[in-house]
Amino acid sequence: MSLADKIFVDMCKDILENGTSTEGEKVRPHWEDGTSAYTIKKFGVVNRYDLSKEFPAITLRKTAIKTCTEEMLWIWQRKSNNIHDLNSTVWDEWADETGSIGKAYGYQLGVKHQYKEGMMDQVDRVIYDLKNNPFSRRIMTNIYVHQDLHEMHLYPCAYSMTFNVTQKPGDDKLTLNAILNQRSQDVLAANNWNVCQYAVLVHMLAQVCDMKAGELVHVIADAHIYDRHVPIIRELIEREQYPAPKFTLNPEIKDFYQFTTKDITIEDYVTGPQVKNIPIAI
């Protein structure tokens, strides 16, 4: 069965059984009808996914892997902050009349910074270091830029990636590992979405840097289940589980900026029925 399913179920059970409630507290999120959106939350959740063994898509319900990859490429490849560059409606709630979400997400990754090697943005710096200085302990990105927060329509949730390369005995290639840091996560709506899209990112960077994909470690400061999501979660974690799908990338792509969702192949992805009309707190 999919290891991602076990991780997801164990996390949800832990939150429901051992988490703390924000009910009655002063909270920012609310539902469309104006009522406060309370959560059951767990602090400091850490999940580990070995990408060399399987792709971490849950099978309890289907994760739209190509759609979440499209969002990741919008941020990491196109470095855009405008929803008109995204083939999805996920971000429409936070866009202004021009389609901009402000100085958030892709905008921050596209800002060029001065290094001794020249001007580079954060993504290009990561790729440069992975190719030229792979054992550096300084290969990371950060989009939670305090000086620009007042110009962001949404503060970044998944805000930092730290990359770390290892040499496994007997392997002819280096292994690329990464830590995804997230300040806050709506477990039902976004957990596996984020896990899958950053797993794809690690696979893509590993391929263009002639490495193997290793571990993705997901660190969530505030992992929460919204009050209106609890019945859905309880039903979801009781569902049948299936083997993880097979994931492959087009091996011909050697430039990160040439990847599209068409270069992803997902096979044997058997899942439970989709959960529709999930209420989203805003």
Residue pairs with C-beta under 8 A, 6 or more apart in sequence:
1 59
1 241
1 242
1 243
2 54
2 56
2 57
2 58
2 59
2 241
2 242
2 243
2 244
3 49
3 50
3 53
3 54
3 56
3 244
4 49
4 54
4 56
4 57
4 58
4 59
4 192
4 195
4 244
5 58
5 59
5 60
5 241
5 242
6 241
7 47
7 49
7 56
8 58
8 60
8 191
8 192
8 237
9 60
9 237
11 42
11 45
11 47
11 187
11 191
11 223
12 187
12 225
12 233
12 236
12 237
13 237
14 42
14 45
15 40
15 41
15 42
15 45
15 187
15 223
15 224
15 225
16 40
16 225
16 230
16 233
16 234
18 42
19 40
19 41
19 42
19 224
19 225
20 40
20 41
20 42
21 38
21 39
21 40
21 41
22 38
22 39
22 40
22 41
22 224
23 38
23 227
24 38
25 38
27 36
27 37
27 38
27 39
29 36
29 37
29 39
29 226
29 281
29 282
30 36
30 37
30 281
30 282
31 37
31 228
31 279
31 281
31 282
32 279
32 282
37 226
37 227
37 228
37 281
38 226
38 227
39 224
39 225
39 226
39 227
40 224
40 225
40 227
40 230
41 222
41 223
41 224
41 225
42 223
42 224
43 221
43 222
43 223
44 219
44 220
44 221
45 218
45 219
45 220
45 223
46 217
46 218
46 219
46 220
47 195
47 217
47 218
47 220
48 215
48 216
48 217
48 218
49 56
49 195
49 199
49 215
49 216
49 217
49 218
50 214
50 215
51 199
51 202
51 203
51 213
51 214
51 215
51 216
52 175
52 212
52 213
52 214
54 244
55 196
55 199
55 244
55 245
55 246
55 247
55 266
56 192
56 195
56 196
56 199
56 216
56 244
57 63
57 65
57 192
57 196
57 244
57 245
57 247
57 266
57 269
58 192
58 271
59 241
59 242
59 243
59 244
59 245
59 269
59 270
59 271
59 272
60 236
60 237
60 239
60 241
60 271
60 272
61 236
61 239
61 271
61 272
61 273
61 274
61 275
62 269
62 271
62 274
63 192
63 193
63 196
64 193
65 196
65 200
65 245
65 247
65 264
65 266
65 269
66 261
66 264
66 266
67 88
68 193
68 194
68 196
68 197
68 200
69 196
69 197
69 200
69 261
69 264
70 86
70 87
70 88
70 261
71 86
71 88
71 90
71 91
71 197
72 197
72 198
72 200
72 201
73 259
73 260
73 261
74 80
74 85
74 86
74 106
75 105
75 106
75 109
76 106
76 109
76 123
76 201
77 123
77 256
77 257
77 259
78 85
78 106
79 106
79 107
79 109
79 110
79 121
79 123
80 86
80 106
80 107
80 110
81 100
81 101
81 102
81 103
81 104
81 105
81 106
81 107
82 95
82 98
82 99
82 100
82 101
83 89
83 91
83 92
83 95
83 99
83 101
84 99
91 101
93 280
93 282
94 101
94 153
94 154
95 101
95 153
96 102
96 153
100 153
101 152
101 153
101 154
102 151
102 152
102 153
102 154
103 145
103 148
103 151
103 152
104 143
104 148
104 152
104 153
104 154
104 155
104 156
105 143
105 156
108 122
108 143
108 145
108 148
108 156
109 121
109 122
109 123
109 141
109 143
110 121
111 121
111 122
112 119
112 120
112 121
113 119
113 120
113 121
113 122
113 125
115 125
117 128
120 128
122 141
122 142
122 143
123 141
123 256
126 139
126 140
126 141
126 161
126 163
126 205
127 205
127 208
127 209
127 256
129 136
129 138
129 139
129 163
130 139
130 163
130 165
130 176
130 205
130 209
130 211
131 209
133 139
134 165
134 174
134 209
134 211
135 165
137 164
139 162
139 163
139 164
139 165
140 160
140 161
140 162
140 163
141 160
141 161
142 159
142 160
143 156
143 159
143 160
144 155
144 156
144 159
144 160
144 183
149 155
155 183
156 183
157 182
157 183
157 184
157 185
157 190
158 180
158 181
158 182
158 194
158 198
159 181
159 182
159 183
160 179
160 180
160 181
161 178
161 179
161 180
161 181
161 198
161 201
162 178
162 179
162 181
163 176
163 177
163 178
163 205
164 177
164 178
164 179
165 174
165 175
165 176
165 177
165 211
166 174
166 175
166 177
166 214
167 174
167 175
168 175
171 212
173 210
173 211
173 212
174 210
174 211
174 212
175 206
175 211
175 212
175 213
175 214
176 202
176 205
176 206
176 209
176 211
176 212
176 213
176 214
177 202
177 214
177 215
177 216
177 217
178 198
178 201
178 202
178 215
178 216
178 217
179 216
179 217
179 218
179 219
180 194
180 198
180 216
180 217
180 218
180 219
181 219
181 221
182 194
182 218
182 219
182 220
182 221
183 221
183 222
184 220
184 221
184 222
184 224
185 191
185 194
185 220
185 222
185 223
185 224
186 224
186 226
186 229
186 280
186 281
187 223
187 224
187 225
187 229
187 233
188 225
188 226
188 229
188 232
188 233
188 236
188 275
188 278
189 229
189 278
189 280
191 223
194 218
195 216
195 218
198 216
198 218
199 213
199 216
200 247
200 264
202 213
202 214
202 216
203 213
203 247
203 249
204 249
204 253
204 256
204 259
205 211
205 256
206 212
206 213
206 214
207 249
207 251
207 253
207 254
208 253
208 254
208 255
208 256
225 233
226 279
226 281
228 279
229 278
229 279
232 275
232 278
236 272
236 275
239 272
240 272
242 270
242 271
243 268
243 270
245 266
245 267
245 268
245 269
245 270
246 265
246 266
246 267
246 268
247 264
247 265
247 266
248 264
248 265
248 267
249 259
249 263
249 264
249 265
250 259
250 262
250 263
250 264
250 265
253 259
253 263
